[in-house]
Amino acid sequence: MSKQSGLIVITGASRGIGLALVGRFLKEGHLVLAIARNTASIPAHDKLTTLDTDLTDPQAIAHIARRVEQDGLPVAVLINNAGIQNAVDFAGAGIGSEAIATQIRDEIALNLTTPMLLAAALLAFMLRPGGTIVNVTSLVSRQPKPSAPVYSATKAGLASFTQSLRVQLRSEGIDVVEAVPPLVDTAMTAGRGSGKITPETMATAIFDSIRDQRNTAAPGLSRRVLMLNRVLPELVRTILARN
């Protein structure tokens, strides 16, 4: 992954893992296109371009593709990092309301539909060979979190899509990486759990996996849970449900 190889496209780039990824790639001398609803929090840099867009908007994907085409650079790396987690109680009051329906549609759109559509839209601009697509999933892609059933389902779907995409793009010379964060110290996890890693630690794990052409970026607890899930899935389900 040379510094001259092309553009690094990162969604969800204004905070947490996304912001740490922007910083890491800029530090290494890469050109970065950072995408978020509001990119004002991202420090300016001469190798950074920002794009404010709502990824749940049906027009967002075409907007991003036009921007990439205008830049005139091949896409070296696409990182589908943007995501949202909502607590949804299907046994609770108001579950049939339009407000909850809209929330569910938006969660599916951001977490699952957008990574698929963005990968499809940017494939025409991907570096061949040598390009990489990274999809950020979650440990709940393996064992669902009961209080967040929609989030769990979208991440399970994204993990499955990542595996299929890897097989399909192998002949094109494009790597496909699944990033599986443990509990990361971000706004999404505020007030939950302990033993969190920093966004910078997760960003480094993703960067290293791209550089070393590894299929998975799963630091710390994630690596251990993924290994344990292969042999004792019921135990992992119990642990994750408790936490």
C-alpha positions in Angstrom: 0.0 0.0 0.0 2.2 2.8 -1.3 1.6 6.4 -0.5 1.1 7.1 -4.2 -1.3 4.2 -4.8 -4.6 6.2 -4.7 -7.4 7.6 -2.5 -8.4 6.3 0.9 -12.2 6.6 1.3 -13.5 6.5 4.9 -17.2 6.7 6.0 -18.2 7.6 9.5 -15.0 9.7 9.6 -16.0 12.5 12.0 -15.5 10.6 15.3 -14.4 7.3 17.0 -12.8 4.7 14.8 -13.4 6.7 11.6 -11.6 9.8 12.9 -8.7 7.7 14.2 -8.5 6.0 10.7 -8.3 9.4 9.0 -5.5 10.5 11.3 -3.6 7.2 10.8 -3.7 7.3 7.0 -2.8 11.0 6.9 0.1 10.3 9.2 1.3 7.7 6.8 1.1 10.2 3.9 -2.0 9.0 2.1 -4.7 11.1 0.4 -8.0 10.7 2.3 -11.6 11.4 1.4 -13.4 11.6 4.7 -17.2 11.2 4.7 -19.6 12.0 7.5 -22.9 13.8 8.1 -20.8 16.7 9.5 -17.1 16.8 8.9 -16.4 20.0 10.8 -14.7 18.1 13.7 -12.0 16.7 11.4 -8.8 18.8 11.6 -7.8 20.3 8.2 -4.8 18.7 6.4 -3.3 19.3 3.0 -3.9 15.7 2.0 -7.5 15.6 3.3 -10.8 16.1 1.4 -14.0 16.1 3.3 -17.6 15.4 2.1 -20.7 16.1 4.2 -23.5 13.7 3.3 -26.2 11.6 5.0 -25.6 8.0 4.0 -29.2 7.1 4.6 -30.2 9.5 1.8 -30.8 7.5 -1.5 -28.8 10.1 -3.4 -25.7 9.8 -1.2 -24.0 7.0 -3.0 -24.2 8.7 -6.4 -22.9 11.9 -4.8 -19.9 10.1 -3.4 -19.2 8.3 -6.7 -19.3 11.7 -8.6 -16.9 13.2 -6.1 -14.4 10.3 -6.5 -14.7 10.5 -10.3 -14.0 14.2 -10.2 -10.9 13.6 -8.1 -9.5 11.5 -10.9 -7.6 9.1 -8.6 -8.1 5.4 -8.2 -9.6 4.2 -4.9 -6.9 2.3 -3.0 -9.0 1.6 0.1 -12.7 1.9 0.9 -13.5 1.6 4.6 -17.2 1.2 5.3 -17.1 2.3 8.9 -20.3 4.4 9.4 -22.9 2.7 11.6 -25.5 3.3 14.3 -26.9 1.1 17.1 -30.4 1.6 18.5 -32.1 -0.3 21.3 -35.3 -1.7 19.8 -37.8 -3.6 22.0 -40.2 -5.6 19.8 -42.2 -6.4 22.9 -42.4 -2.8 23.9 -44.9 0.0 23.5 -44.9 1.8 20.2 -43.2 -0.9 18.2 -45.6 -0.5 15.4 -45.3 3.2 15.1 -44.0 5.0 12.1 -41.2 6.6 14.2 -39.9 3.2 15.1 -40.3 2.0 11.5 -38.3 4.9 10.2 -35.6 4.2 12.8 -35.3 0.6 11.8 -35.2 1.5 8.1 -32.4 4.1 8.7 -30.4 1.6 10.8 -30.6 -1.0 8.1 -29.7 1.5 5.4 -26.6 2.9 7.2 -25.3 -0.4 8.6 -26.0 -2.8 5.7 -27.4 -1.3 2.5 -24.9 1.6 2.3 -21.7 -0.6 2.5 -23.1 -2.8 -0.3 -24.1 0.1 -2.5 -20.9 2.0 -1.9 -18.8 -1.0 -2.7 -20.8 -1.5 -5.9 -20.6 2.2 -6.9 -16.8 2.6 -6.3 -15.6 -0.7 -7.8 -15.3 1.0 -11.1 -12.7 3.3 -9.6 -10.8 0.7 -7.4 -7.1 0.0 -7.9 -6.6 -3.3 -9.7 -4.7 -5.1 -8.4 -4.0 -3.8 -5.0 -7.3 -2.2 -3.9 -8.9 -3.1 -0.6 -12.4 -2.9 0.8 -12.9 -2.9 4.6 -16.2 -3.6 6.2 -16.5 -2.8 9.9 -18.8 -5.4 11.6 -19.0 -6.3 15.3 -18.8 -9.3 17.6 -22.6 -9.3 17.6 -22.4 -10.4 14.0 -21.6 -13.9 15.5 -23.9 -13.8 18.5 -26.7 -11.2 18.7 -27.2 -8.6 21.3 -30.8 -9.1 22.5 -31.4 -5.4 23.2 -30.1 -4.4 19.7 -31.7 -6.9 17.4 -31.6 -4.7 14.3 -28.0 -3.7 14.8 -27.1 -7.4 15.4 -28.9 -8.5 12.2 -27.3 -5.8 10.1 -23.8 -6.7 11.3 -24.4 -10.4 10.7 -25.5 -9.5 7.2 -22.5 -7.4 6.6 -20.2 -10.1 7.8 -21.8 -12.6 5.4 -21.6 -10.1 2.5 -17.9 -9.5 3.3 -17.2 -13.2 2.9 -19.0 -13.4 -0.4 -17.5 -10.2 -1.7 -14.0 -11.5 -0.9 -14.5 -14.6 -3.0 -16.0 -12.6 -5.9 -13.3 -10.0 -6.0 -10.3 -12.3 -5.5 -9.8 -12.6 -9.3 -9.8 -8.8 -9.6 -6.9 -8.5 -7.2 -9.0 -6.6 -4.6 -8.7 -7.6 -1.0 -11.7 -7.6 1.3 -11.2 -7.2 5.0 -13.6 -7.7 7.9 -12.8 -5.5 10.9 -14.3 -6.8 14.1 -13.9 -4.3 16.9 -14.1 -5.3 20.6 -15.6 -2.7 22.9 -14.1 0.6 21.7 -14.1 3.8 23.7 -16.5 5.8 21.5 -19.7 7.8 21.9 -21.7 4.6 20.9 -20.3 2.7 23.9 -20.5 5.5 26.5 -21.5 4.0 29.9 -21.2 0.4 28.8 -18.7 -2.2 29.7 -15.1 -2.1 30.7 -11.7 -2.9 29.2 -12.3 -0.8 26.2 -9.6 -0.2 23.6 -9.0 3.2 22.1 -10.2 4.1 18.6 -6.5 4.6 17.7 -5.8 1.0 18.6 -8.6 -0.3 16.4 -7.5 2.0 13.6 -4.0 0.6 13.8 -5.3 -3.0 13.7 -7.3 -2.1 10.5 -4.3 -0.3 8.9 -2.0 -3.3 9.6 -4.5 -5.8 8.2 -4.7 -3.8 5.0 -0.9 -3.4 4.7 -0.3 -7.1 5.5 -3.2 -8.4 3.3 -4.9 -10.2 6.2 -8.6 -11.0 5.9 -9.6 -10.0 9.4 -8.7 -7.2 11.8 -9.8 -8.4 15.3 -7.6 -7.1 18.1 -7.6 -8.0 21.7 -10.9 -9.5 23.0 -12.3 -9.8 19.5 -9.6 -12.3 18.4 -10.2 -14.5 21.5 -14.0 -14.3 21.1 -13.9 -15.3 17.4 -11.7 -18.3 18.2 -13.9 -19.4 21.1 -17.1 -19.0 19.1 -15.8 -21.6 16.7 -15.8 -24.3 19.4 -18.1 -23.0 22.2 -20.8 -20.8 20.6 -23.3 -21.2 23.4 -20.8 -20.0 25.9 -20.0 -16.9 23.8 -23.7 -16.2 23.4 -24.1 -16.3 27.1 -21.1 -14.0 27.7 -22.2 -11.4 25.1 -25.8 -11.4 26.2 -24.7 -10.7 29.8 -22.4 -7.9 28.7 
